[in-house]
Amino acid sequence: METLARYLMLGGIILFLIGGGIYLAARFGIPLGRLPGDIRIEGKNGGFYFPITSSILVSVTLTIILNLISRFLKK
């Protein structure tokens, strides 16, 4: 039961950090979700939105950060 509690706390911390990062990105004017290459189609009855460029940017950033963290923990 302790390991489940630890995983849940770690997940909460990760979600908190992601939320803080998104908040800071909006605060500093980084237009995540409105970058060139994000697909947005709007019609009369609804719309479709696919943030492909924003997803790639977030993926590359998280890959770099997690690789740096794993290298520091291995030493």
C-alpha positions in Angstrom: 0.0 0.0 0.0 2.9 2.3 0.7 4.2 2.0 -2.9 0.8 2.9 -4.3 0.7 6.0 -2.1 4.2 7.0 -3.2 3.2 6.6 -6.9 0.1 8.7 -6.4 2.1 11.4 -4.6 4.7 11.4 -7.4 2.0 11.6 -10.0 0.4 14.6 -8.2 3.8 16.4 -8.0 4.3 15.8 -11.7 0.9 17.1 -12.6 1.5 20.1 -10.4 4.8 20.9 -12.2 3.2 20.5 -15.6 0.4 22.9 -14.6 2.9 25.4 -13.2 4.9 25.2 -16.5 1.8 25.8 -18.6 0.8 28.7 -16.3 4.3 30.3 -16.6 4.3 29.8 -20.4 1.0 31.7 -20.6 2.3 34.3 -18.2 5.4 35.0 -20.3 3.5 35.0 -23.6 4.6 31.7 -25.1 1.7 30.9 -27.4 1.4 27.1 -26.7 -1.6 25.9 -28.7 -1.4 28.8 -31.1 1.9 28.1 -32.8 2.3 28.1 -36.6 1.6 24.5 -37.7 -1.2 23.9 -35.2 -4.2 22.8 -37.1 -7.5 24.6 -36.5 -10.7 24.1 -38.5 -13.8 26.0 -37.5 -17.3 25.6 -39.0 -20.8 26.7 -38.2 -21.6 23.8 -35.8 -18.2 23.2 -34.2 -14.5 22.9 -34.8 -11.5 20.7 -34.9 -8.2 21.6 -33.2 -5.0 19.6 -33.4 -1.9 21.3 -31.8 0.8 19.3 -33.6 3.6 21.9 -33.4 2.9 22.6 -29.7 2.9 18.8 -29.0 6.3 18.4 -30.7 7.7 21.3 -28.9 6.5 20.0 -25.5 7.8 16.5 -26.3 11.3 17.7 -27.3 11.5 19.9 -24.2 10.4 17.1 -21.8 12.8 14.6 -23.5 15.7 16.9 -22.9 14.7 17.6 -19.3 14.2 13.9 -18.4 17.4 12.9 -20.1 19.3 15.5 -18.0 17.6 14.3 -14.8 18.4 10.7 -15.5 22.1 11.4 -16.2 22.4 13.4 -13.0 20.8 10.6 -11.0 23.1 7.9 -12.5 26.3 9.5 -11.3 
